[in-house]
């Protein structure tokens, strides 16, 4: 499936394009420079792959949750590129992209949501099933999934590992804190056919929460805890 995938939901810029035979990837830490670096990086990636944008079948993007600004950048660029060439867009949740990289089995994805919270969702990747809606809460309040032999994935475990591990106890068998949304995973998930193709005007974002930052009083309360 010839697609371009874009994820800017974290401090990494993650891009991938498939030309029908090979996958070409750009995945680098860019901090907060997605707005200025994404389009030039896409141009270089397409030139290196020897493929024109109009030859693609769709533009895939990480629709969130994640950085509020980041997910809007990916969606906006996907829409603009798709409109310019008459292509559909495919939005894929960022936690799905993390779960796709984990070993087959039960996977509990927990990503840093800032504001002392995590985004979390449980999956059975053997049959590709997200067991419940993605939630956002403090690590101590996240609903622990039922069942045994869970693999923990995501940087939420790097920040709140002890708290999250205590939620599962010995049912948590392994953790990879380095897994994050990756454009290669978006390509593979798009190729599965599980995610609908939409007209660019129908592109959707997945915020989970509407609040961007804590107030100064809320920050002081947290520091006092």
Secondary structure, 3 states (H helix, E strand, C coil): CCEEEEECCCCEEEEEEECCCCEEEEEEECCCCHHHHHHHHHHHHHHHHCCCHHHCCEEEEECCCCCHHHHHHHHHHHHHHHHHHCCEEEEECHHHHHHHHCCCCEEEEEEEEECCEEEEEEEECCCCEECCCCEEECHHHCCCCCCCCEEEECCHHHHHHHHHHHHHHHHEEEEECCCCCCHHHHHHHHHCCCCCCECHHHCCCCCCCCCCCCCHHHHHHHHHC
